[in-house]
Amino acid sequence: MMADQPPPLEATPILNEVPLLPHMVNGDSIQQASKSVILVQVNPGETFTITTEDGHIQCIQGPAHVPMMSPNGSMPPIFVPPGYVSQVVEENGVRKVVVLPHSAEFHPSMHPPPPPPPHVPHYMHHHHALLPHPPHPVYPPVPGTGELPPQFIHQHPPPHVFQEQEPRSHGRTNFIQRDERSLKMQEHLKKRLKDRQASGHTNNKLNSPPSSPHKVVNSSAATIQNGNGKGQQGAGGPLKQKQIGKTKGSPDAEEGESDTDSKKCDIHLSIGKPVVSDIQARSAVLSWNLPVSSQNGESHSHSPAAFTFEVAISNSGKNGKFKSVYVGEELTITLPDLRPATDYHARVSATSSSIKESISELVSFTTESCEPDCPAAPKLVSRTKNSLSVQWKSSNDNGSKITNFLLEWDEGKNGPFKECYYGHLKQYKLTKLSPSTKYSLRLAAKNDIGMSGFSEPVTYYTAGIVPPAPPPPVLIDAGVSWLSVKWSPPSGVSSDEALTYSLDVEEEGSGYGFQPQYNGDELSCTLRNLRRSTAYKFRLFAYNSEGKSSPSEVVEHSTSPDKPGPPSKPTVKGKIHSHSVKVTWEPPKDNGGADISKYFLEIWDTSVGSKWDTVYSGFQREHVCDHLRPGTSYRMRVYCVSKGGESQASDVTTVTTAAVPPGPCPAPCLAGKAKPKEIALQWGPPSVDGGSDVTEYIVEMADSEEEERRQVYQGPAAECAVNSLLPGRTYCFWIRAANKVGFGPHSEKAEISTAPGPPDQCGKPLITCKSATCVVVSWESPACNGAEISEYRLEWGQAEGSMHIIYTGPCQSYEVRGLTPAATYYCRVQAVNVAGAGLFGETAVVTTPASAPAAGALHLLEEDQMEVSLPLSTCLAVQWEEPCCHGSEITGYNIEYGEKQLVTVGRNTSHVLENLLPDTLYRIRIQAINSFGVGPFSHSIKAKTKPLPPDPPHLECVVFSYQSLKLKWGEGPSRALITNPTQFNLQMEDRFGRFVTVYNGPCHTYKVQRLSESTTYYFKIQAYNDAGEGEFSEVYAFTTTKSPPASLKAPKANQLAENTYEITWEPLQPMKGDAIVYILQLAAGREFDQVYKGPETSFRLTSLQTNCEYRIRVCAGRQSQDSAGSQELYGPYSPSTVFSSQKQELVPQCADPTTELAETKKTLREERFIAIVLLCGFAVVAILFAVVIQYFVIK
């Protein structure tokens, strides 16, 4: 099979830069794309197989023309199966690839597949295989790679073949991932192709048919009907491994995905050409409109959030490599980091989760020109002592040709840069320079637009002469195994000249001579790993670019000696004393290279702390340690010092001095508070225990320093209590301490006093009577027991067991007042000092003499407390309790009241003061009398007599009635509207002749009811208030009136004739013998007229008008005789009776009253009978219901 050769590798764009092919919908679009579209003709009976990006194998059955995309218009490589050749035919400007069988017989086993051209990896975005229809075999993908064999690889998909739209969640990440995976896949295929060519045979699995060719054909056939291809995804990365695996192993999944793709491809998405604005030298603004989708001929708009836009630009032509610079949802972006004066092509692709990707048309623009880029620093070409030759390269001119270069230098002074050259040349020689001098240079380029920035400064040196000999090294510091030296540059050499130094060292006595130890540009050096206390010789050389100087003078420096070793362990020489010991030691085995200059002896008292004290320093190797404490352990060690330093301390030796008796103890002191008969002592240990623990103490006591001492305590404790002492006394005490060696000396004397005690018991007090109510008590002072008596306490009482303190003070006598005469009293005395209170003395007894009686308690008797009623208006009753007689019987009392009026009474305890003024305040008091005289008056009381009772008021009857009487008395309201202090008692005589109270209260009127008519009643009245009840008034007689007759019933009218009626009414019985008369009144209109008066109970009315309505009424009257003469008393009228006068013929129509009454009674009896029957029926039904409920429901 033949195919057009593709362009060379450099001109072939890589996979991701292949431009997308617009959808072919008619022949016009094919003609317009003839330069980049090649039609692959599929003959009848043949199948054109394509491997899509998602791993599906799509088969296109012939006859068909498959449009293929070429990146630059050249014929893409199309590989055919063995036995077929491809031929290019051009018709009407459209090139077609026709696959024809080869004339010669072809055997796959004899002809290995032709190797792919070197540019095949650049066409690996989509893979096609042109396979004949069975029985010709369909070649499966190469095992392990998920791709078809390389001879069936093609880069361009047919535009009309539907490919599954992959959902994009991250546009930018997807783009990068696609590019990296394509590169890895290309490398993997290259490796497999090289291995296959080297082995010289083809994998046997290449000729094996696919696992299910029918499903593959069906899937592709279903896909072709759609007629649409994928846009941007066709130019994306290689197939994903996950999708390839799905294609190989699950054909059912292929059918499901194809069905989903067929639904998506019904929607067409188109995005307009982007617009470029604000073009600068290094940036431009790119904007575009929202895509518009069309489905079934209808256009739809979307929101910006529904799309993800990807912007790609290229600066190598429309068919060059496009680089993604933005992925997002904005409609306007700024393209940064562009190159000046460069042609750019940009495109925008829109991606949505539910609509296929759409690619816009390319938009071209050119950035503006600007100043050149910063050039590189100039390079040194050659140098001499007085010149430097430099050259440089031109930088990017950024669209405008570079016209001049500016070279600046610092004139070798490290100062500001100055111009040294300006021109179009690219090299320059600086002359008249100083030898061995540093110069700094920088470069800038200039075009018609402006000057670029300067390059980084570079430093170059001119050539010079060999430096002079440097001064010898100087020692900085020396150690045991190191020496640190420094030096200065040679004289006459510029400080800017770069010099290096070489240091040679010779060890004394080694025989090796000088050896180099340092080479560098530093001015100091430290040599290590040297021998201690050894002399070394040094010399120094200086180097520059011209050569090596002569050596410096040879100097000698020595290392320091090392620290000496520790001396031997100290040993005791001679006897160990209680206060001194002699020790000696040997020198160290290694002195560190220097003689020992001094020894140091340190001692540590283990009983004091952990501090080492130096007790000796010198060259001698023995020392006597004195001023030691007896019985104490000491640790000793030695170290030495030489020029090399201080050695470590030797091993420690422990020495214990001999013990001695302890030293004197401190004087004892009082522990706590002293007691009157006991002293508690305490003391501290001796200041020096003699090197042995104190085992016991001895306490000695004496009454004074001159008296004999006696031992009161011996034991290990540092305290004791001394008993059986006298209070308020001073005693002397001494302490001695003892250890295993013996007793130490006595301590200093301590004088300690016992605490004072309470005073002794007082004697019996002496009592002297000054009067019946006053005595004087005196006593003597007892022993104070070491503390002055501060006060005395006197207890006093009328019973020996219930005395109380009545005096406290320093005096020895006290006058007791306010006593009761003829009474017995007890007393005793107690003394008190600071130590406490002593015991009470003996009790003394005294009886006071008799005297006048005491005052009594007087009070007034209330009215309810009196046995006999008294007129409280003129009398006051008082009562008192009999006072104390004070030893003499009371014979009487004096009562003082009013204006010092005095009344003497006997031994009574109550009295009534009579003949007093009413409503008067009296002051009353009383005094008792006995044989010694009168006693004091009692407290006075105030009492007031009551006012006199009120007089009875005048009683009168204001309203008389036949059954009630309204009485009135006095002047005041009829009702008690306010509180009236005066009350009234109204009494009436009953039938037995007794007066009974009918009213009691403050009102001035009262109505007596339920009385009999024409009866005389007798009344009397009494007034009373707080002063008491007044007298009754005289008896008043009041008589009730006669009662009128009762009201009659309505009269009856019976018609006798045409204008004649008989009027009848009920009769009344005579009232208490009084005759009854009747008055009949007739009214034809409003006014009643009397028509009859008399004792009869009927009356006949005549001469009445016909057909006229009349009203009649009647009343009864009572005729009585009294002293005043005949009187008539009429009662109320009866209700009116209405009747009408009628003609005589109408009378028969009126039923007889007797007959009518009989009929009415008959009707009434019938109704009662019916009611009784109904009631009985309801009763029977109720009983039946009760029986049913009882039987069926309850049971």
Secondary structure, DSSP 8 states (H G I E B T S, - for coil): --------TTTS--GGG--------SHHHHHHTTTTEEEEEE-TTEEEEEE-TTS-EEEEESSEEEEEE-SSSS-------TTEEEEEEEETTEEEEEEEE-SS---TTTS------TTGGGG-SSEEEEEE-TTS-----BTTTTB--GGG--S---TTS-------S-HHHHHHHHHHHHHHHHHHHHHHHHHHHHHTS--GGGGS--S-HHHHHHHHHHHHTT----SGGGGS----HHHHHHHHH-HHHHHHHHHHHHHHTTEEEE----EEES--SS-EEEE----EEEETTEEEE--GGG-EEEEEEESS-TTS--EEEEEES-SEEEE-S--TT-EEEEEEEEE-SSS--EE---EEEE----S-------EEEEE-SS-EEEE------TTS-EEEEEEEE-TTTTS--EEEEEES-SEEEE-S--TT-EEEEEEEEEESS-B------EEEE------------EEEEE-SS-EEEE----TT--TTS--EEEEEEEETTTSS--EEEEEES-SEEEE-S--TT-EEEEEEEEEETTEE------EEEE------------EE-S---SS-EEEE----S--TTS-EEEEEEEEEETTT-S--EEEEEES-SEEEE-S--TT-EEEEEEEEEETTEE------EEEE------------EE-S---SS-EEEE----S--TTS---EEEEEEESSSSS--EEEEEESSSEEEE-S--TT-EEEEEEEEE-SS-B------EEEE------------EEEEEETTEEEEE------TTS---EEEEEEESSTTS-EEEEEES-SEEEE-S--TT-EEEEEEEEEETTEE------EEEE----S-----EEE--GGG-SS---TTT-EEEEE-----TTS-EEEEEEEETTTEEEEE-S-SEEEE-S--TT-EEEEEEEEEETTEE------EEEE----------EEEEEE-SS-EEEEESSS-SS--S--S-EEEEEEE-TTS-EEEEEEES-SEEEE-S--TT-EEEEEEEEEETTEEEEE---EEEE------------EEEE-SSS-EEEE------BTTBEEEEEEEEESSSS-EEEEEES-SEEEE-S--TT-EEEEEEEEEEEEEETTEEEEEE------EEEE---STTTTTS--HHHHHHHHHHHHHHHHHHHHHHHHHHHHHHHHHHHHIIIIII-
